[in-house]
Amino acid sequence: MSGRIDPFALLSDPPSFTTKPRKPTTVKDSALDDIARQNNFPSRQPREKKPVSDRTPRTYRTGRNRHFAVKATNATVERFYKMADDRKVKLGELLELALDALERAGAV
């Protein structure tokens, strides 16, 4: 024996102590809602998400794997998507067509 005292010796089976079971307390939901309203607690209900747009996702395997983010107005973005839809081309291809047209027009 190592001479050490086992600190858990008193906790063996059966336990040498017991606890009193806690009495369940019930509170009406309306009382909880009243308390929350009185103390300006925010609701935990999820907010209704507004759809960004009704467009379908555009996922293609084209070899264009670089991300190019540009900030633009809603009108410009909608115009860009409409042009891609009208021409039935992908967004990256529309960008390439626009850049080619600018080069042909002699823009710097």
C-alpha positions as CSV (number, residue, x, y, z in Angstrom):
1,M,0.0,0.0,0.0
2,S,1.3,3.5,-0.8
3,G,0.0,5.0,2.4
4,R,-2.2,7.5,0.6
5,I,-5.8,8.0,1.6
6,D,-8.4,7.5,-1.1
7,P,-10.4,10.8,-1.3
8,F,-13.3,8.9,-3.0
9,A,-13.7,6.2,-0.4
10,L,-16.8,7.7,1.0
11,L,-18.4,7.9,-2.4
12,S,-18.6,4.1,-3.0
13,D,-21.7,2.1,-3.8
14,P,-24.2,2.6,-2.2
15,P,-23.7,6.3,-1.8
16,S,-23.5,7.5,1.7
17,F,-25.5,10.6,1.0
18,T,-28.6,11.4,-1.0
19,T,-30.2,14.6,-2.3
20,K,-33.8,15.6,-2.2
21,P,-35.5,15.6,-5.6
22,R,-36.2,19.1,-6.8
23,K,-39.9,20.0,-7.1
24,P,-40.8,21.0,-10.6
25,T,-41.9,24.6,-10.9
26,T,-44.1,25.6,-13.8
27,V,-44.5,29.1,-15.0
28,K,-47.1,30.0,-17.5
29,D,-45.9,31.1,-21.0
30,S,-48.0,34.2,-20.8
31,A,-46.2,35.3,-17.6
32,L,-42.8,34.8,-19.2
33,D,-44.0,36.8,-22.2
34,D,-45.2,39.6,-19.9
35,I,-41.8,39.7,-18.0
36,A,-39.9,39.8,-21.3
37,R,-42.0,42.6,-22.7
38,Q,-41.7,44.6,-19.4
39,N,-37.9,44.3,-19.5
40,N,-37.5,44.9,-23.2
41,F,-36.0,41.4,-23.9
42,P,-35.4,40.9,-27.7
43,S,-37.3,38.0,-29.3
44,R,-35.3,34.9,-30.2
45,Q,-37.6,34.1,-33.1
46,P,-35.7,34.1,-36.4
47,R,-36.3,37.1,-38.6
48,E,-38.0,36.4,-41.9
49,K,-35.3,36.4,-44.5
50,K,-36.0,38.4,-47.7
51,P,-34.8,36.7,-50.8
52,V,-31.9,38.6,-52.4
53,S,-33.3,38.0,-55.8
54,D,-35.4,35.4,-57.7
55,R,-32.5,34.4,-59.9
56,T,-31.4,30.8,-60.1
57,P,-27.8,30.0,-59.0
58,R,-25.3,30.1,-61.8
59,T,-22.8,27.2,-61.4
60,Y,-20.8,26.3,-64.4
61,R,-17.5,24.4,-65.0
62,T,-15.7,26.8,-67.5
63,G,-12.1,27.0,-66.3
64,R,-12.7,30.4,-64.9
65,N,-11.6,29.9,-61.4
66,R,-10.6,33.4,-60.2
67,H,-12.9,35.4,-58.1
68,F,-13.5,39.0,-59.1
69,A,-15.6,41.0,-56.8
70,V,-16.8,44.5,-57.8
71,K,-19.1,46.8,-55.8
72,A,-21.9,48.2,-58.0
73,T,-25.3,49.7,-57.6
74,N,-28.4,47.4,-57.8
75,A,-29.3,48.8,-61.1
76,T,-25.8,48.0,-62.6
77,V,-25.9,44.5,-61.2
78,E,-29.4,43.9,-62.6
79,R,-28.4,45.3,-65.9
80,F,-25.3,43.0,-66.0
81,Y,-27.4,39.9,-65.3
82,K,-30.1,41.0,-67.8
83,M,-27.4,41.3,-70.5
84,A,-26.0,37.9,-69.7
85,D,-29.5,36.4,-69.8
86,D,-30.4,38.1,-73.1
87,R,-27.2,36.9,-74.7
88,K,-27.5,33.5,-73.0
89,V,-23.9,33.6,-71.9
90,K,-22.2,33.1,-68.5
91,L,-21.2,36.1,-66.4
92,G,-17.5,35.6,-67.0
93,E,-18.1,35.4,-70.7
94,L,-20.1,38.6,-70.7
95,L,-17.3,40.3,-68.9
96,E,-14.8,39.1,-71.5
97,L,-17.1,40.3,-74.3
98,A,-17.4,43.7,-72.7
99,L,-13.7,44.1,-72.3
100,D,-13.1,43.0,-75.9
101,A,-15.6,45.6,-77.0
102,L,-13.9,48.3,-75.0
103,E,-10.5,47.4,-76.5
104,R,-12.0,47.5,-80.0
105,A,-13.6,50.9,-79.3
106,G,-10.1,52.2,-78.4
107,A,-10.8,52.8,-74.8
108,V,-7.7,53.0,-72.6
